[in-house]
Amino acid sequence: MRKKTITIKEYQEKYIVKNSLNLSRFVQKKLDELIKNVKR
């Protein structure tokens, strides 16, 4: 696994904090979904 840095907007940060979202897991899950859909 590799570490990457991303930039998010202020309103995105507020949403992440308010909803206790684990950004790393969220991004990994969404990328997996996108990759699966492309392979079809």
C-alpha positions in Angstrom: 0.0 0.0 0.0 1.2 3.5 -0.7 0.5 6.8 0.9 -0.8 9.7 -1.2 -1.7 13.3 -0.4 -4.9 14.8 -1.6 -6.4 18.2 -1.4 -10.0 18.7 -0.4 -12.3 21.7 -0.3 -13.4 23.3 3.0 -17.0 22.1 2.7 -15.7 18.6 2.0 -13.6 18.7 5.2 -16.6 19.8 7.2 -18.7 16.9 5.9 -15.9 14.4 6.6 -15.5 15.7 10.2 -19.2 16.0 10.9 -19.9 12.4 9.6 -16.7 10.8 11.1 -15.8 9.6 7.7 -12.5 7.7 7.3 -11.3 9.4 4.1 -8.8 6.7 3.3 -11.3 3.9 3.4 -13.8 5.9 1.5 -11.4 6.7 -1.4 -10.2 3.0 -1.5 -13.8 1.8 -1.7 -14.8 4.2 -4.4 -11.7 3.5 -6.5 -12.4 -0.2 -6.2 -16.0 0.4 -7.4 -14.8 2.4 -10.4 -12.2 -0.2 -11.3 -14.8 -3.0 -11.2 -17.1 -1.0 -13.4 -14.4 -0.4 -16.0 -13.4 -4.1 -16.1 -16.9 -5.1 -17.2 
